[in-house]
Every structure is written in structure tokens, then in C-alpha cells.
Amino acid sequence: MQYIKDKVIIITGASSGIGEATALYLAKNGATVVLAARNEGKLRSLTERIKNEGGKALYKATDVTVNAEVQSLVNFAIDHLGRVDTLINCAGYMLFSMWDNAHVAEWEKMIDLNIKGTLYGIAAVLPHMKKQGQGQIVNVGSIAGHAVGEGHGVYSATKYAMRAITESLRKEVSVKHNIQAVLVSPGVIATNWQSTVTDRDVKAVLGDLNKVAIDVEYVAETIGFVVNKPANVMINDVIVAPTAQEW
């Protein structure tokens, strides 16, 4: 893990799920992690856990749907640590629903968090990474950004957007500025994601997906794998999913 050690890594959505597991994994392997999410209490607890286990961590409560807060997060990291080596855009909503039920408010939440939150993070770190002459931007997408299922329409649209964003980044900034642009797309993960689904019709479509779900730590390890690369090596697009998941 020589290329993780001593990196300064911002992780959004760090209070739970993939973000939390990734923070623990990277800190265990020597990175200094800057944790961001809206829930300050959970961030504080995670930061204390990392420090108690011998790791290095800071946190800043951040709503990534607000551009000014994301800019403030990046400035916070630079003010305290001098640089940002890696940004992991992990914050996201997964709210499945059927088109007929028109859950417009949920659509807007996913667009604001999954797309705009990712864009704001990129906008905030890119000038600093260009000045440094290197960096990594890791966008956490989804297998739903590779294949659309019933009830996944808007969620899949946001994750397809993340694929386009990452590929465009690769073409614009990787060659010119030595900045790695990475997309990690998880399949079904063992979190409480189904409990957030409010559409009763879509619950029948989703069925028992959780029966094949894999632990979130496997996604964290995959993110660690792409982060643990020298500046001249880029793993651009990775899917990590249950062997038994159909997609």
C-alpha cells in the first residue's frame, strides 16, 4: 500500500456505508483522511475511531449539494494539510421508484446529490491538483450506470451521468495534467439502502436483492486498489459486484 501511505484524501459521504468503510480502510493503510458528510456527530465518532486505531483523520460537516460548502471543505483540507492528493466522491442517494408514481422530489434529491455534488467536488479540487501536477478523482458510481433495471430510471440516469463525467475528465485532465480520473461502480451492497425506498410498487420489483449483497468492505478494498497507484498508472473503470447478481 505504498501509494496510499501519506496521501491526503477527501471522502464525501463518509458518515456511513461505502464512505465510512473506505475511510477506515485508507486510514488503516496510512492515508490522512478528511471526512465529509452532513451528520457531524457520525463524522466526529468516525474520526475518533480512526485516531484511536492509530490513523490520521480530520472532519468537516459538509452538504455537497451546496457548492460553497464543498469549496470550503477543500480549502479546509489545504489549510490544515497543505494539499489534496485524492478526492473520493462517495456521497449519493439511491431512491428507486416507478415512473407512474412520479416521485419528483426524490428525483431532484438524486440529481442534486449524485450529479451536482460530484461536479462541485471536481470543481473545487481541480485547480489545486493542476497546480500540484498530479491527483486522483475517484467517482463512486453504480452498476446501475451500466445497465438499467425496472424502477431504476432516474437513479440510473444519475449514474450514467457520472460515467460521462469521469470519461470526460479522463480525456481532458489525465494526459494534460497527470490527474487520474476513476469510476468505481458497485453492485448490490449490504447496507440499509432498501429501507430508504418509499415507492411500494418498486419494492416488489426489487425483490430479495439483499440476499446476494456483498459487504461494503469489498468496495472499500476496490477503491483502495485504484488509489494505490503511482501517478503514471490509472485504473479508469471498475465494477465490483456480487457474483450472483444479474444485470
Secondary structure, 3 states (H helix, E strand, C coil): CCCCCCCEEEEECCCCHHHHHHHHHHHHCCCEEEEEECCHHHHHHHHHHHHHCCCEEEEEECCCCCHHHHHHHHHHHHHHHCCCCEEEECCCCCCCCCHHHCCHHHHHHHHHHHHHHHHHHHHHHHHHHHHHCCEEEEEECCHHHCCCCCCCHHHHHHHHHHHHHHHHHHHHHHHHHCEEEEEEEECCECCCHHHHCCCHHHHHHHCCHHHHCECHHHHHHHHHHHHCCCCCCCCCEEEECCCCCCC
